[in-house]
Amino acid sequence: MNHSIYLIGFMGSGKSTIGQEIARLLKCSWIDLDCYIEETQQMPIKDLFKQYGEPYFRDLECAALEALSNRKNSIVSTGGGIIVTPKNAVFLKSQKTFYLKWEFETLFNRISQDQSRPLARSYEEVMHLYQSREMLYEAASWKVILGEGKSVEAIAKEIINSLEGVYENSSY
């Protein structure tokens, strides 16, 4: 594998969990972009949103993606809103980027009780956010991976198998 693999999708789509599984199977490094931002800023994302606002966070996210863009042999799990910044969407489209797509109800059930998500408020607000991003995810992805009814391992293997012939040594 000569380049990184990027995972995009809505909150609760399993980008971190699936990213870790892919990295385990391919024996390569895994980076969670949100964790990277929290470490560099020494502040949880929820607090960054609260103290500085979403535009400030999106600037940090863009800088973090750019800082990691030259890494090779890595799996990068992005934040759910990475694609709202056009520069990020253009970059991701040029990479091996996978959109982890799930039904809205599945995602909402996963995130509804998670207080660490600054944009997960009411059902209606989350539904609006999901609907406004769905086409952006599809447009920024190299391939859409449907998650319903599949295990983490099955999704990870599907992603790896879709790269066969694209990268040398993509066996696991």
C-alpha positions in Angstrom: 0.0 0.0 0.0 1.6 3.2 -1.2 -1.0 5.7 -0.1 -3.4 6.2 2.8 -7.0 5.0 2.9 -9.6 7.5 4.1 -12.9 6.7 5.8 -15.8 9.2 5.7 -19.3 9.0 6.9 -21.9 10.5 9.3 -21.5 10.4 13.0 -21.8 6.8 14.3 -20.9 5.2 11.0 -18.0 3.3 12.5 -15.1 5.1 10.9 -12.9 4.6 13.9 -13.8 1.0 14.6 -13.6 0.0 11.0 -10.4 2.0 10.5 -8.8 0.1 13.4 -9.8 -3.2 11.9 -8.5 -2.4 8.5 -5.2 -1.2 10.0 -5.0 -4.5 12.0 -5.6 -6.6 8.9 -3.2 -4.7 6.7 -0.7 -4.3 9.6 -0.4 -0.5 9.0 -1.0 2.6 11.1 -4.4 4.1 12.0 -5.1 7.7 12.6 -8.3 9.2 14.0 -8.4 12.8 12.7 -10.6 13.9 15.6 -8.2 12.4 18.2 -5.3 14.0 16.3 -7.0 17.4 16.6 -7.8 16.9 20.3 -4.1 15.9 21.0 -2.7 18.9 19.0 -5.1 21.3 20.6 -5.1 19.7 24.0 -8.9 20.1 24.2 -11.9 17.8 23.5 -13.7 18.6 20.3 -16.9 19.4 22.2 -15.0 22.1 24.1 -13.4 23.4 20.9 -16.9 23.8 19.4 -18.2 25.4 22.6 -15.3 27.8 23.1 -14.4 28.8 19.5 -17.3 27.7 17.3 -17.7 25.3 14.4 -15.8 27.5 11.8 -12.7 27.5 14.0 -13.0 23.7 14.3 -13.4 23.3 10.6 -10.2 25.3 10.0 -8.4 23.0 12.5 -9.8 19.9 10.7 -8.6 21.2 7.3 -5.1 21.9 8.7 -5.0 18.4 10.3 -6.0 16.7 7.0 -3.4 18.7 5.2 -0.7 17.8 7.8 -1.5 14.1 7.4 -1.9 14.1 3.6 1.7 13.0 2.9 1.5 9.9 5.1 1.6 6.6 3.4 0.5 3.2 4.6 -2.1 4.6 6.9 -5.8 4.3 7.5 -7.3 7.7 8.4 -10.7 7.9 10.1 -12.1 11.4 9.5 -14.7 13.4 11.4 -18.3 13.4 10.3 -18.2 16.9 9.0 -14.9 16.7 7.1 -16.7 17.0 3.8 -18.5 20.3 4.5 -15.2 22.1 3.7 -14.9 22.1 -0.1 -11.1 21.9 0.0 -11.3 18.7 2.1 -13.9 17.2 -0.2 -11.7 17.8 -3.3 -8.7 16.3 -1.5 -10.7 13.2 -0.3 -12.1 12.7 -3.8 -8.5 12.4 -5.1 -7.7 9.6 -2.6 -8.9 6.1 -1.9 -11.8 7.4 0.2 -14.6 5.1 1.4 -18.0 6.4 2.5 -19.4 4.2 5.2 -23.2 4.5 4.5 -25.9 3.4 7.0 -29.6 4.0 7.3 -30.3 7.2 9.3 -32.2 5.3 12.1 -29.2 3.1 12.7 -26.9 6.1 13.0 -29.3 8.1 15.2 -29.7 5.2 17.6 -25.9 4.9 17.9 -25.3 8.6 18.6 -28.4 9.8 20.4 -27.0 9.3 23.9 -23.5 10.4 23.2 -22.9 13.7 24.9 -19.5 14.2 23.3 -21.0 14.9 19.9 -21.5 18.7 19.6 -23.8 18.5 16.6 -26.0 15.6 17.8 -29.0 17.4 19.3 -32.6 16.6 18.5 -33.8 14.0 16.1 -35.0 16.7 13.6 -31.6 18.5 13.7 -29.6 15.4 13.2 -31.9 14.2 10.4 -31.4 17.6 8.6 -27.6 17.4 9.1 -27.6 13.8 7.7 -29.7 14.8 4.7 -27.5 17.8 4.0 -24.3 15.7 4.1 -25.4 12.5 2.4 -24.7 13.7 -1.2 -21.4 15.4 -0.1 -20.2 12.0 1.3 -21.0 10.3 -2.0 -19.4 13.0 -4.1 -16.2 12.9 -2.0 -15.8 9.1 -2.0 -14.0 6.7 -4.2 -16.4 4.0 -3.2 -19.6 3.8 -1.1 -19.7 0.9 1.4 -23.2 -0.1 2.6 -23.0 -1.1 6.3 -26.4 -2.5 7.2 -26.3 -6.1 8.2 -22.5 -6.4 8.0 -20.0 -7.0 10.8 -17.0 -4.7 11.3 -14.7 -7.4 10.0 -16.9 -7.9 6.9 -16.9 -4.2 6.1 -13.1 -4.0 6.6 -12.5 -6.9 4.3 -14.8 -5.5 1.7 -12.8 -2.3 1.7 -9.5 -4.2 1.5 -10.8 -6.5 -1.3 -12.0 -3.4 -3.3 -8.3 -2.3 -3.4 -7.0 -5.5 -4.8 -5.0 -4.6 -7.9 -4.9 -1.0 -6.8 -2.2 -1.6 -4.3 0.4 -4.3 -4.2 0.4 -6.5 -1.1 -3.2 -5.9 -0.2 -3.6 -9.4 1.2 -4.5 -9.9 4.8 
